[in-house]
Amino acid sequence: MKPISSDLVITAPKFIKLTTLSLLTLSLFFAAKHFSPSYPHPPSSTPTAAATPTPAAIPSRPPKLVVERTGIVDENGAMATDFVVGDYDPSKIESVVNARDDEGRESGKARVRVWKFGACDESKRDYVPCLDNAEAVLELNSTGGGEEYERHCPARALDCLVPRPKGYKLRIPWPQSQDEVWFDNVPHTRLAEDKGGQNWISIRDNKFIFPGGGTQFIHGADKYLDQISMVGSFHNFHQILLYICVILILSFGLSMQMVPDIAFGHHIRLVLDIGCGVASFGAFLLQRNVTTLSIAPKDVHENQIQFALERGLPAMVAVLATRRLLYPSQAFDLIHCSRCRVNWTRDGKYCTFFMKDILPSFFLVFIVSFISLSCGEDGIWLLEVNRMLRAGGHFVWAAQPVYKHEDNLQEQWKETTYTSYHNQNEIVWKPMSKAEMKRYVGLKACITRLPDNGYGSNVTTWPARLHYPPDRLLSIKMDAYMSRKDIFKAELKYWNIIVDSYIRAFHLKELNVRNVMDMRAGYGGFATALYDFGIDCWVMNVIPVSGINTLPVLYDRGLLGVIHDWCEPFDTYPRTYDLLNAASLFSVEQRRCNISTIILEMDRILRPGGRVYIRDTIPVIEEIQEIAKAIGWVTFKFDSGEGPHASLKLLNCEKRL
């Protein structure tokens, strides 16, 4: 064969040259990759002479951490009661809550959008809507029975914020406030001008001073109370009731003989003081472990209840006129009237009774029992006192007609619904029966019998009665019957857990709240928990008309309360409560009332610096939060104790000065 010459190779086609160059390049690439250190080589079957490297030392395990249990389930999966809540950083709460609120607004979750509420006219700074309705008073057919001082709610609800007085300051803390309050917070001088000589109230620099005197006890009520505590009871075993009452006139120095047995703070726990002045009588009783509700009308001395509440004493605007007071029957252990300006024998009509026997006793007191009686309109206010007074309770009246020794007045007292006892300087009456409480019912000249089972009269002594389920619990109209006592105890346990969380998370004890309102009180579990945790406050327990009437149970426990319709304003002055508690109130009342109307009323009665705790469903909380911000409250939203996915949330609001 003829050999290929070099000329042929050189003249070969170009694609042959490109192919050869490509193959050479690929060969070099794979060769370089094969000899690279990162290329995975199969293990060699022949042993190597090189020494095997020593592996690094394995670090020892860290010690097992002991974690404090913070849940409510123990290590066995069982529900525990001794769990620990755990700590948190309070400084991060506000930023986290605000971030959640911003997210909610961006996603359009809020149900409502409310603009800012404006301030009311300056003339409304002490406005009590249902007691300052001048138009309704002008339309009354008669005012002879005190109708002008009763509730007449306006048709149009308040739609603005009640202004504060100029120079208003945060309240003086309790117990210092019992003796002095800021002048600018209640800038009214008429009471000091009218009653300064009786040691009610005086002005010193920029404060009102309360020396503790009263019309009947100019130099203080201690001696006055000592005399009352010497009054006891006689027992007539033919009747159901204990009976006694005494008239005291110590300021006139008359000698009186008493029967020992009244025990303040034990048998006597709840007192109603009618025509209370600035509540100094109730202030002295606090030292004896007695809670006194002081009531007076908004009359010529219209600010007396406002002064009492500013001092931190239980008080409410109320009047004996043509309607029953909104307290249950058999509510108070003692009712007191010291020159209360009540004409107990008005209208000149009569009550008569038929005497059965007269039982003489020591200290020149005569006990009169009877078998029947009938009443006209005379003494109708005394009948109302009789309704509210617990069987075996005491009615104390100190007034000018008593110590004037007028025979006709004593004869009128004999012809009232109370059996009369009298000696030289005193008259004593026995309450005979009670009537069931109804709301906004006119006064009637009638007496109903006490329950044959003794419900309401056989309460235990304080403080045991606070935790003991009373007999009247069985008379409450509700679905449950056999489990009522269990529900009663469960409510107290529930609120003990919640109040404990408020103390831990919100530093409730450090807030020094004094005037507290539970807007949906139930059986009074919230108020009882506050007492159990040693928070020095008093609680106005409100029972809404939309729910079950548990008010008799509250009074049997030794707690104050009132029935109320939250579609209407409450009978108190502006800026009188430090803490408002509303648990599942709005989800119920929104079917009847406008939520914004209730929130505006809460703002009216809440002091600057006060707090509001609202527990309710998520949609309701979101709506309330929008309204609260429009009012000017600072709001914080939290998960309830049931966790982040529960249907209830907690809204903590603050009304800043």
C-alpha positions as CSV (number, residue, x, y, z in Angstrom):
1,M,0.0,0.0,0.0
2,K,1.1,3.5,-0.8
3,P,1.9,5.4,2.4
4,I,0.0,8.5,3.3
5,S,2.0,11.6,2.8
6,S,2.2,14.5,5.1
7,D,0.6,16.7,2.5
8,L,-2.7,14.8,2.7
9,V,-2.8,15.1,6.5
10,I,-2.3,18.8,6.3
11,T,-4.9,19.2,3.6
12,A,-7.6,17.2,5.5
13,P,-11.0,18.9,6.1
14,K,-11.3,21.3,9.0
15,F,-14.0,19.3,10.8
16,I,-11.6,16.5,11.4
17,K,-9.3,18.9,13.1
18,L,-12.1,20.2,15.3
19,T,-13.2,16.7,16.3
20,T,-9.7,15.8,17.3
21,L,-9.3,18.9,19.4
22,S,-12.6,18.3,21.2
23,L,-11.7,14.8,22.2
24,L,-8.4,15.9,23.5
25,T,-10.0,18.6,25.6
26,L,-12.5,16.1,27.2
27,S,-9.8,13.7,27.9
28,L,-7.8,16.3,29.8
29,F,-11.0,17.4,31.8
30,F,-11.8,13.9,33.1
31,A,-8.2,13.2,33.9
32,A,-8.0,16.3,36.0
33,K,-11.2,15.5,37.8
34,H,-10.1,11.9,38.6
35,F,-6.9,13.0,40.3
36,S,-8.6,15.8,42.2
37,P,-8.6,15.4,46.2
38,S,-12.3,15.8,46.4
39,Y,-13.0,12.9,44.0
40,P,-14.4,9.8,45.9
41,H,-12.0,6.9,45.6
42,P,-13.0,3.3,46.3
43,P,-11.4,1.8,49.3
44,S,-8.1,-0.1,48.6
45,S,-8.0,-3.8,49.3
46,T,-4.2,-3.7,50.1
47,P,-3.0,-2.5,53.5
48,T,-1.1,0.7,53.7
49,A,2.0,1.3,55.7
50,A,0.9,4.7,56.8
51,A,-0.3,5.2,60.4
52,T,-4.0,5.6,60.9
53,P,-4.9,9.0,62.4
54,T,-6.2,9.0,66.0
55,P,-9.9,10.1,66.2
56,A,-10.7,13.3,68.2
57,A,-12.0,12.8,71.8
58,I,-15.9,12.7,72.1
59,P,-17.2,15.6,74.4
60,S,-19.1,14.6,77.5
61,R,-22.8,15.1,77.7
62,P,-23.9,18.3,79.5
63,P,-25.8,17.8,82.8
64,K,-29.6,17.5,82.6
65,L,-31.3,20.8,83.2
66,V,-34.0,20.8,85.9
67,V,-36.9,22.7,84.4
68,E,-39.5,24.1,86.8
69,R,-42.9,22.9,85.8
70,T,-45.2,25.7,84.7
71,G,-48.1,23.8,83.2
72,I,-51.3,22.6,84.8
73,V,-50.6,18.9,83.9
74,D,-48.1,16.9,86.0
75,E,-45.5,14.4,84.8
76,N,-48.2,11.6,84.7
77,G,-50.5,13.6,82.6
78,A,-53.0,14.3,85.4
79,M,-54.5,17.7,86.1
80,A,-52.6,19.5,88.9
81,T,-53.7,22.3,91.3
82,D,-50.2,23.3,92.5
83,F,-48.9,24.6,89.2
84,V,-46.6,27.6,88.8
85,V,-47.6,30.4,86.5
86,G,-44.0,31.3,85.5
87,D,-42.3,34.6,85.0
88,Y,-42.5,37.1,82.1
89,D,-40.9,40.3,81.1
90,P,-43.5,43.1,81.7
91,S,-41.5,45.5,79.5
92,K,-42.2,43.5,76.4
93,I,-46.0,43.3,76.9
94,E,-46.9,46.7,75.5
95,S,-44.8,46.3,72.3
96,V,-46.1,42.8,71.6
97,V,-49.7,43.9,72.2
98,N,-49.4,46.9,70.0
99,A,-47.8,44.8,67.3
100,R,-50.8,42.4,67.4
101,D,-53.1,45.4,67.3
102,D,-51.4,46.8,64.2
103,E,-51.6,43.4,62.5
104,G,-55.3,43.2,63.3
105,R,-55.9,46.7,61.8
106,E,-53.9,45.9,58.7
107,S,-55.8,42.7,58.1
108,G,-59.2,44.5,58.7
109,K,-60.2,42.3,61.6
110,A,-61.7,45.1,63.7
111,R,-65.5,45.1,63.6
112,V,-66.0,48.8,64.1
113,R,-64.3,52.0,63.6
114,V,-65.1,54.7,66.2
115,W,-63.8,58.2,66.0
116,K,-62.8,60.2,69.0
117,F,-65.5,61.2,71.5
118,G,-65.7,64.9,72.4
119,A,-65.9,66.5,75.8
120,C,-69.3,67.4,77.3
121,D,-70.1,70.9,78.4
122,E,-68.3,72.2,81.5
123,S,-71.6,72.3,83.3
124,K,-71.8,68.5,83.3
125,R,-68.6,67.9,85.3
126,D,-70.7,66.5,88.2
127,Y,-73.5,65.1,86.0
128,V,-75.6,62.2,87.2
129,P,-77.9,61.6,84.2
130,C,-80.9,60.1,85.9
131,L,-80.9,62.5,88.8
132,D,-80.1,65.7,86.8
133,N,-83.0,65.5,84.3
134,A,-84.6,68.9,84.9
135,E,-87.0,68.4,82.0
136,A,-88.5,65.3,83.5
137,V,-88.8,66.9,86.9
138,L,-90.8,69.8,85.4
139,E,-93.3,67.3,83.9
140,L,-94.0,65.6,87.3
141,N,-97.6,65.8,88.5
142,S,-96.5,66.0,92.1
143,T,-93.3,66.4,94.1
144,G,-94.8,66.2,97.6
145,G,-93.3,62.7,98.2
146,G,-89.8,63.5,97.1
147,E,-90.4,62.4,93.5
148,E,-87.9,65.1,92.2
149,Y,-85.0,63.3,93.9
150,E,-85.9,59.9,92.3
151,R,-84.5,58.5,89.0
152,H,-85.8,60.0,85.8
153,C,-83.4,58.9,83.0
154,P,-83.2,61.0,79.9
155,A,-84.4,59.5,76.6
156,R,-81.1,60.3,74.9
157,A,-78.0,58.6,76.3
158,L,-74.8,60.4,77.0
159,D,-72.6,60.7,73.9
160,C,-69.7,62.7,75.3
161,L,-67.0,62.6,77.9
162,V,-67.8,64.2,81.3
163,P,-65.0,66.8,81.9
164,R,-62.8,66.9,85.1
165,P,-62.7,70.0,87.3
166,K,-59.8,72.3,86.6
167,G,-56.7,71.3,88.7
168,Y,-57.9,67.8,89.2
169,K,-55.3,65.5,90.8
170,L,-54.9,61.8,91.3
171,R,-56.7,60.8,94.4
172,I,-55.0,60.7,97.8
173,P,-54.4,57.0,98.6
174,W,-56.3,55.0,101.2
175,P,-56.4,55.2,104.2
176,Q,-55.1,58.8,104.2
177,S,-58.1,59.7,102.0
178,Q,-60.5,58.9,104.9
179,D,-59.3,62.1,106.6
180,E,-58.5,64.4,103.7
181,V,-59.1,64.9,100.0
182,W,-58.0,67.4,97.4
183,F,-60.1,70.5,97.2
184,D,-59.8,70.7,93.4
185,N,-61.3,67.2,93.0
186,V,-64.6,68.2,94.7
187,P,-64.6,72.0,94.5
188,H,-67.8,72.6,96.4
189,T,-67.8,74.7,99.6
190,R,-71.5,74.9,100.6
191,L,-71.3,71.8,102.8
192,A,-68.3,73.1,104.7
193,E,-70.1,76.5,105.1
194,D,-73.3,74.9,106.4
195,K,-71.9,72.0,108.5
196,G,-68.5,73.3,109.5
197,G,-69.7,74.1,113.0
198,Q,-70.8,70.4,113.5
199,N,-67.3,69.1,112.7
200,W,-68.5,67.4,109.4
201,I,-66.0,69.0,107.1
202,S,-63.5,71.9,106.9
203,I,-61.1,73.5,104.4
204,R,-57.4,73.7,105.1
205,D,-55.1,75.0,102.4
206,N,-55.8,73.0,99.2
207,K,-57.6,70.1,101.0
208,F,-60.9,69.2,102.6
209,I,-60.5,67.9,106.1
210,F,-62.9,65.4,107.8
211,P,-62.6,65.6,111.6
212,G,-65.0,62.7,112.0
213,G,-67.9,64.6,113.6
214,G,-71.6,64.6,112.8
215,T,-74.8,66.3,113.9
216,Q,-75.3,63.7,116.7
217,F,-71.6,63.1,117.4
218,I,-69.7,66.4,117.0
219,H,-66.6,65.1,118.7
220,G,-66.6,61.7,116.9
221,A,-68.7,58.6,116.8
222,D,-66.6,56.2,119.0
223,K,-68.6,56.9,122.1
224,Y,-71.8,56.9,120.1
225,L,-71.0,53.5,118.8
226,D,-70.0,52.2,122.2
227,Q,-73.5,53.1,123.4
228,I,-75.1,51.3,120.4
229,S,-72.9,48.2,121.0
230,M,-74.4,48.0,124.5
231,V,-77.8,47.5,123.0
232,G,-78.9,43.9,122.9
233,S,-82.0,41.9,122.3
234,F,-84.8,40.4,124.3
235,H,-86.1,37.0,123.2
236,N,-89.8,36.4,123.0
237,F,-90.0,32.7,122.3
238,H,-93.6,33.0,121.1
239,Q,-92.4,34.9,118.0
240,I,-89.9,34.1,115.2
241,L,-87.9,37.3,115.6
242,L,-85.5,38.8,117.9
243,Y,-86.5,42.4,118.5
244,I,-84.9,45.5,119.6
245,C,-84.0,49.0,118.5
246,V,-82.9,52.0,120.4
247,I,-82.8,55.8,120.1
248,L,-79.6,57.5,121.0
249,I,-79.2,61.1,121.8
250,L,-75.7,61.3,123.3
251,S,-74.9,64.8,122.1
252,F,-77.5,66.1,124.5
253,G,-76.1,64.2,127.4
254,L,-79.2,62.3,128.4
255,S,-78.6,59.2,130.4
256,M,-79.8,55.9,128.9
257,Q,-80.0,52.3,129.9
258,M,-78.9,49.7,127.4
259,V,-79.0,45.9,127.1
260,P,-75.7,44.3,126.1
261,D,-75.6,42.1,123.0
262,I,-74.9,43.9,119.7
263,A,-71.6,42.6,118.4
264,F,-70.1,44.8,115.6
265,G,-68.1,42.8,113.1
266,H,-69.7,39.5,114.1
267,H,-73.5,39.6,114.2
268,I,-73.5,43.1,112.7
269,R,-71.7,43.2,109.4
270,L,-73.8,45.3,107.0
271,V,-75.3,48.7,108.0
272,L,-77.4,51.1,106.0
273,D,-76.9,54.8,107.0
274,I,-79.8,56.9,105.8
275,G,-79.0,60.6,105.3
276,C,-75.4,60.0,105.9
277,G,-73.7,63.4,105.6
278,V,-70.1,62.8,104.6
279,A,-70.3,59.1,105.8
280,S,-68.3,59.7,109.0
281,F,-70.6,57.2,110.9
282,G,-69.6,54.5,108.3
283,A,-65.9,55.5,108.6
284,F,-65.9,54.8,112.3
285,L,-67.7,51.5,111.8
286,L,-64.9,50.4,109.4
287,Q,-62.6,50.2,112.5
288,R,-65.0,47.7,113.9
289,N,-65.0,45.4,110.8
290,V,-68.4,46.6,109.7
291,T,-69.3,47.7,106.1
292,T,-71.7,50.7,106.0
293,L,-73.5,51.7,102.8
294,S,-74.2,55.4,103.2
295,I,-77.1,56.8,101.1
296,A,-78.5,60.3,100.7
297,P,-80.4,62.2,98.0
298,K,-78.9,64.8,95.7
299,D,-80.7,67.6,97.5
300,V,-79.5,71.0,98.8
301,H,-76.4,69.2,100.2
302,E,-76.0,67.6,96.9
303,N,-72.3,66.7,97.2
304,Q,-72.3,64.7,100.4
305,I,-72.2,61.4,98.6
306,Q,-69.5,62.7,96.3
307,F,-67.4,63.6,99.3
308,A,-68.0,60.1,100.8
309,L,-66.9,58.3,97.7
310,E,-63.8,60.6,97.3
311,R,-62.9,59.6,100.8
312,G,-63.1,55.9,99.8
313,L,-66.2,55.0,101.7
314,P,-69.1,52.9,100.4
315,A,-71.9,55.3,99.3
316,M,-74.6,55.7,96.7
317,V,-77.2,58.3,95.8
318,A,-80.6,57.1,96.9
319,V,-83.7,58.5,98.5
320,L,-86.7,57.3,100.5
321,A,-89.5,58.7,98.4
322,T,-92.3,56.9,96.4
323,R,-90.4,53.8,95.2
324,R,-88.7,50.9,97.0
325,L,-84.9,51.1,97.2
326,L,-83.0,48.7,95.0
327,Y,-81.8,46.5,97.8
328,P,-83.3,43.2,98.7
329,S,-85.4,42.3,101.7
330,Q,-83.5,41.2,104.8
331,A,-80.4,42.9,103.6
332,F,-79.0,44.9,106.5
333,D,-78.2,43.9,110.0
334,L,-78.6,47.5,111.3
335,I,-80.2,50.6,109.8
336,H,-79.2,54.0,111.2
337,C,-80.9,57.4,110.9
338,S,-79.3,60.3,112.7
339,R,-81.3,63.4,111.9
340,C,-81.8,62.0,108.5
341,R,-84.7,64.4,107.7
342,V,-87.1,61.6,107.1
343,N,-90.6,62.1,108.4
344,W,-91.3,58.6,109.5
345,T,-95.0,59.4,110.4
346,R,-96.0,61.4,107.4
347,D,-99.5,61.8,106.0
348,G,-101.3,61.5,109.4
349,K,-102.8,58.0,108.6
350,Y,-102.1,55.0,110.7
351,C,-101.1,51.5,111.4
352,T,-102.9,49.7,114.2
353,F,-102.2,46.4,116.0
354,F,-104.0,44.2,118.5
355,M,-102.0,43.6,121.6
356,K,-101.6,40.0,122.8
357,D,-99.5,40.6,125.9
358,I,-97.1,43.0,127.5
359,L,-94.0,41.3,128.8
360,P,-92.1,43.4,131.4
361,S,-88.3,43.2,131.5
362,F,-85.4,44.8,133.3
363,F,-84.1,48.3,132.5
364,L,-87.7,49.6,132.6
365,V,-88.3,48.4,129.0
366,F,-91.7,47.0,128.0
367,I,-92.0,44.4,125.3
368,V,-95.2,44.4,123.4
369,S,-96.2,41.5,121.1
370,F,-99.2,41.3,118.9
371,I,-101.2,38.8,116.9
372,S,-102.3,41.0,114.0
373,L,-102.0,44.5,112.5
374,S,-103.2,46.7,109.6
375,C,-101.6,49.7,108.1
376,G,-102.6,52.8,106.2
377,E,-100.0,55.0,104.4
378,D,-98.7,56.4,107.7
379,G,-95.2,55.0,108.3
380,I,-94.8,53.8,104.8
381,W,-91.1,54.7,104.8
382,L,-90.8,52.8,108.1
383,L,-92.3,49.8,106.3
384,E,-89.5,50.1,103.7
385,V,-86.9,50.1,106.4
386,N,-88.7,47.1,107.9
387,R,-88.5,45.3,104.5
388,M,-84.7,45.8,104.2
389,L,-83.9,45.0,107.8
390,R,-82.8,41.5,108.6
391,A,-84.9,39.5,111.1
392,G,-83.3,40.1,114.4
393,G,-81.7,43.3,113.2
394,H,-81.7,46.8,114.7
395,F,-83.1,50.1,113.7
396,V,-81.4,53.1,115.4
397,W,-83.0,56.5,115.1
398,A,-81.5,59.6,116.7
399,A,-83.5,62.8,116.1
400,Q,-85.1,65.8,117.8
401,P,-88.6,64.3,118.0
402,V,-87.3,61.4,120.1
403,Y,-85.8,63.4,122.9
404,K,-88.5,66.1,123.0
405,H,-90.7,63.5,124.9
406,E,-93.8,64.4,122.8
407,D,-96.5,62.0,123.8
408,N,-98.3,62.2,120.5
409,L,-95.2,61.2,118.6
410,Q,-94.7,58.2,120.9
411,E,-98.3,57.2,120.4
412,Q,-97.8,57.4,116.6
413,W,-94.8,55.1,116.9
414,K,-96.9,52.6,118.9
415,E,-99.3,52.5,116.0
416,T,-96.6,51.6,113.4
417,T,-95.4,48.3,112.1
418,Y,-92.9,47.9,114.9
419,T,-93.7,46.7,118.4
420,S,-92.7,49.6,120.6
421,Y,-90.6,49.5,123.8
422,H,-89.9,52.6,125.7
423,N,-88.4,53.9,128.9
424,Q,-87.6,57.4,129.9
425,N,-85.4,58.4,127.0
426,E,-85.7,55.7,124.4
427,I,-88.1,54.0,122.1
428,V,-87.4,50.5,120.8
429,W,-89.2,48.7,117.9
430,K,-89.4,45.2,116.7
431,P,-89.5,44.4,112.9
432,M,-92.2,41.9,112.1
433,S,-92.0,41.0,108.4
434,K,-90.4,41.6,105.1
435,A,-91.4,41.8,101.5
436,E,-89.8,40.4,98.4
437,M,-87.7,42.8,96.4
438,K,-88.8,43.9,93.0
439,R,-87.3,46.6,90.8
440,Y,-88.9,50.1,90.5
441,V,-91.9,49.2,92.5
442,G,-93.9,51.9,94.3
443,L,-94.0,51.8,98.1
444,K,-97.1,50.1,99.4
445,A,-98.6,50.0,102.9
446,C,-98.4,46.3,103.3
447,I,-96.4,43.7,105.3
448,T,-95.6,40.2,104.2
449,R,-94.6,37.3,106.4
450,L,-91.1,36.1,106.8
451,P,-90.3,32.8,105.2
452,D,-91.4,29.9,107.4
453,N,-88.1,28.1,106.7
454,G,-86.2,31.1,108.2
455,Y,-84.2,31.9,105.0
456,G,-82.4,35.2,105.4
457,S,-82.5,35.3,109.2
458,N,-80.3,32.4,110.2
459,V,-77.0,33.6,108.7
460,T,-73.7,32.8,110.3
461,T,-71.4,35.4,111.9
462,W,-68.7,37.3,110.0
463,P,-66.3,36.3,108.5
464,A,-67.6,32.7,108.2
465,R,-70.7,33.8,106.4
466,L,-68.5,35.1,103.5
467,H,-67.6,31.6,102.4
468,Y,-70.6,29.6,103.6
469,P,-73.4,29.0,101.1
470,P,-76.5,30.7,102.6
471,D,-79.9,29.2,102.7
472,R,-81.4,31.7,100.3
473,L,-79.1,30.2,97.6
474,L,-81.8,27.5,97.3
475,S,-84.5,30.2,96.6
476,I,-82.7,31.6,93.5
477,K,-84.6,30.9,90.3
478,M,-82.2,29.0,88.1
479,D,-82.0,25.7,86.3
480,A,-79.7,23.9,88.6
481,Y,-80.9,22.8,92.0
482,M,-78.9,20.0,93.5
483,S,-75.6,21.5,92.2
484,R,-76.2,25.0,93.5
485,K,-73.7,24.8,96.3
486,D,-71.1,23.3,93.9
487,I,-71.6,26.2,91.5
488,F,-71.3,28.6,94.4
489,K,-68.0,27.1,95.5
490,A,-66.7,26.7,91.9
491,E,-67.3,30.4,91.2
492,L,-65.2,31.4,94.2
493,K,-62.4,29.1,93.2
494,Y,-62.5,30.5,89.6
495,W,-62.2,34.1,90.8
496,N,-59.4,33.2,93.3
497,I,-57.4,31.9,90.4
498,I,-58.1,35.0,88.3
499,V,-57.5,37.5,91.1
500,D,-54.2,35.8,91.8
501,S,-53.2,36.2,88.2
502,Y,-54.2,39.9,88.4
503,I,-51.9,40.3,91.4
504,R,-49.0,38.6,89.6
505,A,-49.4,40.2,86.2
506,F,-51.0,43.5,86.8
507,H,-49.6,44.2,90.3
508,L,-53.1,44.7,91.6
509,K,-52.1,45.1,95.2
510,E,-49.6,47.9,94.3
511,L,-52.4,49.9,92.5
512,N,-54.0,50.6,95.9
513,V,-57.6,50.5,94.5
514,R,-60.2,51.4,97.0
515,N,-63.6,51.8,95.3
516,V,-64.3,48.8,93.2
517,M,-67.3,47.8,91.1
518,D,-68.1,44.3,89.8
519,M,-70.5,45.0,87.0
520,R,-71.8,41.4,86.7
521,A,-71.3,40.1,90.2
522,G,-73.0,36.7,90.2
523,Y,-72.6,35.2,93.7
524,G,-69.9,37.7,94.6
525,G,-66.9,35.6,93.9
526,F,-64.7,38.5,92.7
527,A,-65.4,40.5,95.8
528,T,-64.7,37.5,98.0
529,A,-61.4,36.8,96.3
530,L,-60.3,40.4,96.8
531,Y,-61.0,40.0,100.5
532,D,-59.2,36.7,100.6
533,F,-56.1,38.1,99.1
534,G,-56.0,41.0,101.5
535,I,-56.8,43.9,99.1
536,D,-58.1,46.7,101.3
537,C,-61.1,47.8,99.2
538,W,-64.9,47.7,99.2
539,V,-66.9,46.4,96.3
540,M,-70.2,47.5,94.8
541,N,-71.6,44.2,93.4
542,V,-74.1,45.0,90.6
543,I,-76.6,42.4,89.5
544,P,-77.9,43.2,86.0
545,V,-81.6,42.9,85.5
546,S,-80.9,40.7,82.4
547,G,-79.6,37.9,84.6
548,I,-80.5,35.9,87.7
549,N,-81.3,37.9,90.8
550,T,-78.6,36.7,93.2
551,L,-78.7,39.8,95.3
552,P,-80.1,38.1,98.5
553,V,-77.2,35.7,98.4
554,L,-74.7,38.5,98.3
555,Y,-76.1,40.2,101.4
556,D,-76.3,36.9,103.3
557,R,-72.6,36.6,102.6
558,G,-71.9,40.1,104.0
559,L,-71.4,41.8,100.7
560,L,-72.9,45.0,99.4
561,G,-74.8,45.1,96.1
562,V,-77.6,46.6,94.0
563,I,-79.7,45.6,91.1
564,H,-79.3,47.7,87.9
565,D,-80.1,47.9,84.3
566,W,-76.9,48.7,82.3
567,C,-78.9,50.2,79.5
568,E,-79.3,53.1,82.0
569,P,-76.8,55.2,83.9
570,F,-75.7,54.3,87.4
571,D,-76.7,56.4,90.4
572,T,-73.2,57.8,91.4
573,Y,-71.2,60.9,90.7
574,P,-68.5,61.1,88.0
575,R,-65.0,59.9,88.9
576,T,-65.9,57.7,91.9
577,Y,-64.5,54.2,91.2
578,D,-60.9,53.0,90.9
579,L,-61.5,49.6,89.3
580,L,-64.4,48.2,87.2
581,N,-64.6,44.5,86.5
582,A,-66.9,43.2,83.7
583,A,-66.9,39.5,83.1
584,S,-69.0,38.4,80.1
585,L,-71.2,41.4,80.6
586,F,-71.2,42.9,77.1
587,S,-71.9,39.7,75.2
588,V,-75.1,39.5,77.2
589,E,-76.1,43.2,77.3
590,Q,-75.3,43.9,73.6
591,R,-78.7,42.2,72.8
592,R,-80.4,45.0,74.8
593,C,-78.0,48.0,74.9
594,N,-75.6,49.9,72.8
595,I,-72.0,48.9,73.9
596,S,-70.7,52.4,73.4
597,T,-73.4,53.7,75.8
598,I,-72.1,51.4,78.5
599,I,-68.5,52.2,77.9
600,L,-69.2,55.9,78.1
601,E,-71.0,55.4,81.4
602,M,-68.0,53.4,82.7
603,D,-65.8,56.3,81.7
604,R,-68.1,58.7,83.6
605,I,-67.8,56.9,86.9
606,L,-64.2,55.8,86.5
607,R,-61.5,58.0,88.3
608,P,-58.5,59.2,86.3
609,G,-55.8,56.6,86.9
610,G,-58.5,53.9,87.2
611,R,-58.4,50.5,85.6
612,V,-61.0,48.4,83.8
613,Y,-60.8,44.6,83.4
614,I,-63.0,43.1,80.7
615,R,-63.3,39.4,80.0
616,D,-65.4,38.6,77.0
617,T,-65.6,36.9,73.5
618,I,-63.1,37.9,70.8
619,P,-65.5,39.9,68.6
620,V,-66.8,41.8,71.6
621,I,-63.3,42.5,72.9
622,E,-62.3,43.9,69.5
623,E,-65.3,46.2,69.4
624,I,-64.8,47.4,72.9
625,Q,-61.1,48.0,72.2
626,E,-61.9,50.4,69.4
627,I,-64.5,52.3,71.5
628,A,-62.0,52.4,74.5
629,K,-59.3,53.9,72.3
630,A,-61.8,56.5,71.0
631,I,-62.5,57.5,74.6
632,G,-58.8,57.9,75.3
633,W,-58.2,54.8,77.4
634,V,-54.9,52.9,77.0
635,T,-55.7,49.3,76.2
636,F,-53.8,46.0,76.5
637,K,-55.3,42.8,75.1
638,F,-54.3,39.4,76.6
639,D,-55.1,35.8,76.2
640,S,-57.3,34.4,78.9
641,G,-56.2,31.6,81.2
642,E,-57.7,29.0,78.8
643,G,-54.9,29.8,76.2
644,P,-54.4,31.6,72.9
645,H,-57.1,29.6,71.0
646,A,-59.9,30.1,73.6
647,S,-63.0,32.1,72.7
648,L,-62.5,34.5,75.6
649,K,-59.9,37.4,75.8
650,L,-59.0,39.8,78.5
651,L,-58.9,43.6,77.9
652,N,-57.0,45.7,80.4
653,C,-57.8,49.4,80.1
654,E,-56.3,52.3,81.9
655,K,-57.8,55.8,82.1
656,R,-54.8,58.1,82.4
657,L,-54.9,61.6,83.9
